[in-house]
Amino acid sequence: MPAITVDLLLEAAVRIQLVEERSVTITFSPEGVLIRFPTTRRLAEFLGVPHYYVLPIFGQMEEEGLITRAERVGIMTTAEGSRRFVGVMVPRFRKEALDVLGEPLFREIQARMVGSL
């Protein structure tokens, strides 16, 4: 069983959204680009581990300011979490991102990350 890390969860989230579900929910706000994150259960299922294995990493991600969790809203990346998400997406999942987001939105997201990546 692989060690569950923040980087592993970020890559799994990108893969789930761009490759498997082919859907990404993005919010543009004054705070930055915020991306809806898969649920802890979905990530655990994808990684083939028990749900409770990913919970401590989500706690760590919250403490590091990468995600926020809100009841009935779900899990969203923060501006920093989005920077990390896009940092995985651009080099490893560029084609899939372009297929799902389209060129204009893909460029806009990258433009908002300039200086952050």
SULDA-V68796 format. One record per residue. N is the residue number from 1. BURIAL is I if it has 9 or more other ideal C-beta (glycine too) atoms within 8 Angstrom, else O. D_LAST is the distance of its C-alpha to the last C-alpha in Angstrom with 1 decimal. Layout:
n | burial | d_last
N | BURIAL | D_LAST
N | BURIAL | D_LAST
This chain:
n | burial | d_last
1 | O | 30.2
2 | O | 26.5
3 | O | 25.1
4 | I | 23.3
5 | O | 19.9
6 | I | 16.9
7 | O | 15.0
8 | I | 18.2
9 | I | 18.4
10 | I | 14.9
11 | I | 15.8
12 | I | 19.2
13 | I | 18.2
14 | I | 16.2
15 | I | 19.2
16 | I | 21.7
17 | I | 20.4
18 | I | 19.7
19 | O | 22.3
20 | O | 25.1
21 | O | 25.2
22 | I | 23.5
23 | O | 22.7
24 | I | 19.8
25 | O | 20.5
26 | I | 18.0
27 | I | 18.8
28 | O | 17.6
29 | O | 18.6
30 | O | 18.5
31 | O | 16.4
32 | I | 13.7
33 | I | 13.3
34 | I | 15.2
35 | I | 15.9
36 | I | 19.3
37 | I | 19.2
38 | I | 22.2
39 | O | 25.0
40 | I | 25.6
41 | O | 28.6
42 | I | 26.9
43 | I | 24.3
44 | I | 27.3
45 | O | 29.3
46 | I | 26.6
47 | I | 26.2
48 | O | 30.0
49 | I | 30.2
50 | O | 32.1
51 | I | 30.5
52 | O | 30.9
53 | I | 28.7
54 | I | 25.5
55 | I | 26.6
56 | O | 25.8
57 | I | 22.2
58 | I | 21.9
59 | O | 23.5
60 | I | 21.0
61 | I | 18.1
62 | I | 19.9
63 | O | 20.6
64 | O | 17.0
65 | O | 16.3
66 | I | 14.4
67 | I | 17.3
68 | O | 20.4
69 | O | 23.7
70 | O | 26.5
71 | O | 29.9
72 | O | 30.7
73 | O | 27.2
74 | I | 25.2
75 | I | 21.9
76 | I | 18.9
77 | I | 15.3
78 | I | 14.5
79 | I | 11.6
80 | I | 9.9
81 | I | 11.3
82 | I | 10.1
83 | I | 6.4
84 | I | 7.8
85 | I | 10.1
86 | I | 8.1
87 | I | 6.3
88 | I | 10.1
89 | I | 11.4
90 | I | 10.0
91 | O | 11.3
92 | O | 14.1
93 | I | 15.4
94 | I | 14.9
95 | O | 18.6
96 | I | 19.3
97 | I | 16.6
98 | I | 18.3
99 | O | 21.6
100 | I | 21.0
101 | I | 19.0
102 | O | 20.3
103 | O | 18.7
104 | O | 18.8
105 | I | 17.1
106 | I | 14.5
107 | O | 13.7
108 | O | 14.0
109 | I | 11.5
110 | I | 8.8
111 | O | 10.3
112 | I | 10.0
113 | I | 6.2
114 | O | 6.3
115 | O | 5.8
116 | O | 3.8
117 | I | 0.0
